[in-house]
Amino acid sequence: MNASPRVYVIGVGMTKFEKPGRRENFDYPDMAKEAVDKALTDARLGYASVQQAVCGYVYGDSTCGQRALYQIGLTGIPVVNVNNNCSTGSTALYLAAELVRGGRAACVLALGFEKMQRGSLGQTFSDRASPLERHVEVLAERHGLEAAPIAAQMFGAAGREHMKMYGTTPEHFAKIAAKNHRHSANNPNSQFTDVYSVQEILSSQPIYAPLTKLQCCPTSDGAAAAVLASEEFVLRYGLQAQAVELLAVEMATDLPSVFNDKSAIKMVGYDMTIRAAQAVYAKTGLRPDQFQVVELHDCFSANELLTYEALGLCPPGKAGELVDRGDNTYGGKFVVNPSGGLISKGHPLGATGLAQCTELCWQLRGLAGPRQVPGCRRALQHNIGLGGAVVVAAYQLGFPEAAVTAASVAGVSAGDSQDEFQSAKIFRIIGQGLETEGEQIVKKVNGVFAFKVTGGPGGKVGLWLVDCKNGRGKVEFNGQGKADVTITISDQDLVQLMLGKLNPQQAFFSGKLKMQGNMGLAMKLREFQSRVGELKAKL
């Protein structure tokens, strides 16, 4: 294992990824503020605790990072802007980790954002050398050029090579896209949530064979952020329960094979991915099969398939078999892109790498809701940018013994999915109320509730955190924050209580309802019960 100073992710946040221009008043400073506010709230810190910041974006003028952060605070800290094509967000993560690991700062913010134009990516400057001109020369020499987006031609050509070398079929690529669209249906932050069959994907608009439209990532607007900290900082502020250790984060760039081997597979970054991944495995002492969840760069379905092999999830030439076995989704050996990946979640270039980090931290902390990967202990990240840079990172819970989960609170089996509980509908209604009336509810309640719900299927226990204290409030299943009051009640009794069919005082004195902490705050349960009419209609 790596003996160098440890680095932890202590807070993450992101916006919903949107079609460019769809959301009004969503300029890059607004999206950045939303992501950073969420990350700081998750970290239970104010912006004043941040000592340095690294901001990533691809399309924008110089010092956009400063402009974005000025909405949050003017604290005089160093702000560094980075641009590394599609791996920009993970480059910001890499630099932030280096600052913490090198002792330059104890708490660093990594921010990525992008406000994009609609349509396929094109060249911004026509009066100077393109950073991809040598890559395009390889493509032209080996496969020729067609009237299709250049990125689709690059990755599509790599897919063609794999088909010729190993017998991979168009159905393999379509199965990957179908899997990612299916995963995104459970992600409220995803740009798309529609589910498609393999045949529908194969029949969608051709872009560059074997790729169709539903196998290509869209352009997107959005932002994501992560707060990184040293071990001493985590211990000083008591953040062990939420700290996710960044075991290793490695970056690599193109090797001579990119141009010398005249291979589209090599040209789109296959060898540099191998180099970065092997460095991560060497530093952590872990093998690829010791990771349960992977967020990787599926800008096109062909690249996801290639990356299975480059990361060592399967031997070279065996990615098609991995797909056919279902070893890239729930119930298989790995769950790859539970967020929906770039294909369905969206791809705002500067934000993508930090959105991957956000998803993996949620997975490790048990906060991914209906897309939670069961038994998730370690997570792997891969983010690539042509031209070229790749970042590979490994994560695990930093202090698993301190993680506040339903299992540790209850001492019994915890529910993996909130849908196992009757109470889930209650908390969804509360969450909807916070989305529409959050500011008013927060003013009235000003507290954080933990609901420990017993008597689920098979004796399972669910833990919901209802935050009516910060921002507009939020509801989290298996949340890990600190509560002002903890309420313990059975699944069935909670439904009856919120529907007004169970008297709170009678429930308390009969032992059906137990409360610990701020008893005055517990009396404000009526603010939730006030929605009983809507609850009756929806249950």
N, C-alpha and C positions, 0 to 999 in steps of 0.2 A: 504494500500500500504506500501511497505518497506520504512522505514524512515532512513535507514542506508545510508552512502555516496553512491552516484550514480556512476555507471561504464558505460562507453560507448565504443562501437566498432567504431573506426573512420577510419579504412581502412582494406580491405580484399583482398586476392589474392590467386590464385591456379594455378597449372599446369593442363594440360589435363591429365586425368588418362589413363595409357597405359598398355597393356599386358607386363608382365615382360620381359625385354630385347629387346622389339620391337624398342625402340627409341635409336639410337646410342648416345654415349657420354652423357648419362643421369644417371650418378651416383648420389647418394643422395646429395652431396654438390651442384651439378648443379640444381637439381630439387628444392632444398631448396632456392637457390639464386633466381630462377625464381619466386617462390611464394612470397618471402619476398620483392623482388623488386616491384612486382605488388601491394602488400599491402601498402608499403611505398609510392608509387606513388599515390595510391588511397587516402591515408591519407594526401598527400601533405607535407610529412615530410622526413627528411634525417635520416639515421641510428643513427646519433649522438643524436637525440631526445629520443631514446629508452634507458630507465634506467635499465631495467632488461629483461631477456628473459627466457621463459620456452619452452623446446624443447621435443617433444614426438616422439618416435620410438619404435618398438618392436624388430626388427631383426637388430642387429648391436653391435659393441663393445662399451665399455664405452666411454663417451665424444664425441659421434658422433655429438651431438648438437653443441658443440664448433667448431668442424671441419666444420660443415655446415655454421655456422655464420662467421667464419674467412674469407670466400669468400666475405662477405659483409662489414666487418670492424673489426678492433681490437681496441675496445674502453674500454676494461677492465671491462665491466659490469658483474654482476653476471649472470651466465647461469646455469640453473637447467635442468637436463634430467629426463624424466618420462617414465615409461612403465607400462601400465595398460591394456594389451591385446587390444581388439578391441575398447575400449573406451579411448585409449591413447590420441588421439587428443583433445577430450573434457576434459580430465583430465588436459592437458596443459592449455586449456581455463579456467577451474575452478581455477587452481592455479594462473593464471595471474589475474583473476578477484579478487581473494582474496588479492593479493598483492596491487592492486589499491584500493579496498574497505577498506583495513586495513591501508592505508596511507603509505605503505612501498615504493611506487613508484607512480609517476604521469602518466607514459607512459610505458607500458609493451608489449613486443612482445610474442605472442603465435605461435609456429611453430610446424607443424607435417609433417613427411615425412616417406616414406617406400620404400625400394628397396627389392623386394620379389623374391623368387624362384617360378618357375612354378609348377603348380599342387596343390593338396590339402594340407592344413596345417598339419604338423606333429610335433612330439616332437623333440626339439633340443638336449636336454641332456638326456642321458639314464642311467647316473650313480647317479641320485638323484630323490627324490620324484617329481612327476608331480603335478603342482598346481591344475590339474583337476581330480586327481585320485579319490577323494571322489564323484565327480559329475559322473564320469564314473561308479562307483559302483552303484549309484542310477539307472542309465540307464540299466546296466546289470541285476540288480535284478528285475526291473520292465518290461523291454522289451527284455532283452538278447542283445547279440552283433552280428553284421553281418559283412560281408566283404564289408564295405562301409566307406567313410570318417567319422571320429568320430563326427565332428561338425554336419554333415548332419544327423547322427543318433540321436543326441541329440535334434535338433530342429524338425526333422521329427517325432520323438517319441512324442514330445509335440503336434504336429499337430494331430497325431493319437488320443491322449487323448481328444483333443478338439472335434474331430469328434465323438468319442464315447459318450462324455458327452452331446453334444449340437446338434448333427446331421449335423455338418459342412461337406461339401463334397469336394472332390478333385478339383471340378470346382471353388470353392471359392478361393482356393489358387492359381489356375491358372489364375483367373481373376485379382488377385493382381499383379502377375508377368506380365501379358499382359499390365496392366495399367502402370507399371513402365517402361517397354520397350517402350511403346508409348510416355511417357513423355520424355524419354531420346533422342528421335529423334530431339528434339528442343534444346539439350544441346551440344554445341561444345566441352565442356570439358569431355564429357562422353566417357568411353572406348568403349561402344557399342551404336549404334544408329539404329539398325534394329528393325522393328516392327513385332510382331508375334500375331497371333490369339490365342484364348484360346485353340482351338483344336491343334494347332501346339505346344503349350507349353505342353499340356497333352501328346502329342505323342513324345516329345523329349526324349533323353536317360534317362531311369530310374536311379536314384541315391539311393534313400531310400524312399519307399512309405510313404506319397503321393508325395514326391518331385521328380521332374525331373530336368534335367540339366539347363533348362531355368528358373528355380525357385531358383537357387543357385547363390550367388555372386561369381565373379571370383577373383583370386589374381591379384594384380595390382602394378604398380610403380606410384608414384606421391607425391605431396606435397601441403600443403595449409597453409595459415598464416593469422593472425588477429592482428591488433594493437589496444590495449585497453588503455583507458585514463580516468582520473578523470574529474569531471565537471569543476574544475578550469582550467585544461589544455585545455579542449575544448573551453572554453570562452576566454582564453588568446590568443589562436591561431586562433580564429574565425572559428571553424570547426563545428558549429551548423548545417549547411545545410546537412552534411553527417553523423552526429553522430546518431548511433542506440543504444538505451539504453538496456543494459543487465539487465532486471528487476530483475531477480533472476537466479541463477545457483546452483543447488543442486546435491550432490553426495551421493550415498548410496551403501552399499555392502550387501552380502548375509545375510539372516536371518535363524534361526533354521529350518524353514519350508523347506528350500532347501534340507536338508538331512533327516529330520524327517518324512515328509509327503510322501516320496517315489513317488513323482509326477514329471514327466518330465517337465510339465509346470512350476512348482515351481523351478525345477533344472536349467532351462535356464534363470532365473532372473525375473520372473513375479512379485514376492512380492517386490523385491527391487525397481523395476520400479514404483510400486504403492507408495512406501514410498517416493521416490524422487519427483514424480509428485505431491503428496499431499503437500509436503513441499513447492514446487514452488507455487501452488495455494494458500496456506495459506499466504505466504509472499507477493504475489502480489494482493490478493483479487480477482483474476480472476477465472472464470470457464472454463472448457475445451471448451465449445461451444462459447467462446469469441475469439478463435484463428481461423484465416482463412487458415493458411498454416502450415503444419507440416513436418519436415524432421525427420524421425525415422529410427531405425536400422533394415533394412530388409535384414539381411545377408541371410535369406531364407524367402520365401513367408509366411511360417507358422509363423515366428516371427512377421512379420508385422501384421498379423491378431490378434495374441495374444496381441500385444502392443496396438491395438485400445482399447481393454478392460482395460488393465493396466493403460493407460493414462486417462481413463474415457471418451473417445470419444463416447463410447456406453456402455450399461450395460453388465455385464458378460453374455456370451452365445449369444449375439446379433451381433457379428462381421460379421457373414455371411449375416445377413439382411442388415447391413451397406454397405457391398460390393455389394449386389444385387441392392440396391437403387442407387448406383453410388455416395454415399456420401464421397468417398475418392478421387475424381477427379474433374476436372473443371465442373462447373455447379452444383456440389453437396454441401453438408454442409461444408466439408473440402477439401483442395487439399493436398494430402499426397504424399511426395516425388516428387515434380515437377521436381527435378533435374534428375530423373530416379532412385534414390536410389542406394543402394549398388548393387542390382541385375544387374543393367544395367550401371550405372555410373562407377562402380568399387569399390574396397575396399582395398586400400593401408592402412594397419591397423592404422599407426600413423597419417595419414592425414585425415581419414574419418570424425572425429568429427569437425575439423576445416573447412573441405569442406562443411559440413552441415551449420556451422555458416556463411560461405561465401555466400551460396545460400540464406539463410534467410535474410541476410543484403541486398543482391541485390533485393530480392522480396520487402522488406519494402521500399527501396529507388526507386523502380520502374525501376530497371535496368536489369530485367530478360529477356527482349526481348520477343520472341514469346511464352515463357513459363510463362510470367508474370501472376500472380494471380490477377484478378480484385478486387479492394477494399481491398487490403491487408493492415491491420492495426496492427495486432499482429501475432507473429510467435512463434512456439513451437519446441524445439529440443529434441531428445532422442537418446542416444548413449550408447551401452551396451558392456561389455566385460565379457566373462565367467571367473569365478574364484575368485571373481567377483566384478565388479564395474559398476555402471550405472550413467550417468549424464543426467539431464533434465534441460533445460534452457528456459526462456521466453524473448522475444524481442519486442520492439516497437520503432518507431522513437523517438529520444530524444527531438528534437525541431521541431515538425511538422510545426510550423508557419514559420520556417526559411528554410525548405526544398525547394530547387530550382527545381521546376518541370515545365513542359510545362503549366500546369493549372495556377500556380502562376505567371509565366512570362506573359502569354497571357491574363489572366483574363477571359478565356473561357474554354469550355470543352476540355480536353486533350485526345489525342489518346492513347488507351491502347496498341495498336500494331502498329509497324511501317509499317506492311504490308497493313494498311489502306491507305497509301499514295503512290502516283506515285513516289515520290522522294526516296522511300526506295531503289529502284534499284540503284539510283545514289550513295547513301551512301554505299551500299554494294560493289560497284566497287571501291570507294575510300578506303574502309576498306581492300579490297583485294590488292590494290596498296601499302598500308602501310605494309601489311604482307610480300610482296615480295621486296619492295624498301623503307621500312620505314626509315632506317638510312639516305639515300640520301635525301628523302623528308623533314625529320626533319631538316637537315642541311640547305636546301634551304628556308624553310618556317619559322621555329622557332617561332611558335605561336599556340594559341588555338582558334578555331573558334566555335561560337555558331550559328547554323542555326535555326531560328524560322520560321517554315514553316506553313503558314496559308492556309485556304481554303481546308482543308481535308474533308472527308465525314461528313456531318452533321455540318459543320463549325468547325470541330476539328482542333487543332493546334498540330504540332509535334515539338519537340526540339531535335536536334542532336548536340552533341559535337564532333568536329573533332580535336583531340589533335595531332598536328604536332610539339610538343615542347619537349616531354618527351620520353625517350627510343626510341622505334621504331614507336611510335605513335599508336593511336587507335581511333575507332569511337564508340560512345555510343548513343543509343536512350534514350531520357529523362535523359540524363546525368546531374550530379549535380555539376560538377567542375566549376572553375572560368574561364571565357573566356576573351581573350584579345580583341576580336572584336565580336560583335553580328550582324548578317545579318538577316533581316526580308524580306521574299519574299513568294509569293504564291506557292502552290504545283506545279501547272502547269508551272508557270514562271521559277521556279528553274530548271525543266527538260529542258525547252527551253534554258535557260542560259547555262547550262552545255553542251548541245549539240551544242552550238555555233549558235543557231537560234535567240537568243536575245542578243543584244549588251549591255554590262554592263553599259556604260556611258548613253545610251539612257534610259535604265531601271532605272538608278539612278535619272536622271533629270525628268523622267515622274512619279516618285513616286512608281514605281513597286518594286524597290530595295532600302531598307533602311539599313543604317549602323551606328553602334555606337561603339565607342572605338578607337582602333588603326587603323586609316585610311590607313596608309602605309601598314599595314599587309593585309588589305582588298584588296589591289591591287594584292596580291599574289594568288588571286582566279584562275589565269591562270594556276597555277601548277596543279589544279584539272581539269581544262578544257583541259589540254594537253592530257588527256586520252579520248578525245571525240571520236576518232576512235573506241576504244574498247566499249565505251558506245553505239554508234550507232549500233554496231553489236549485243549487248546483249539486247537492249531494243526493 
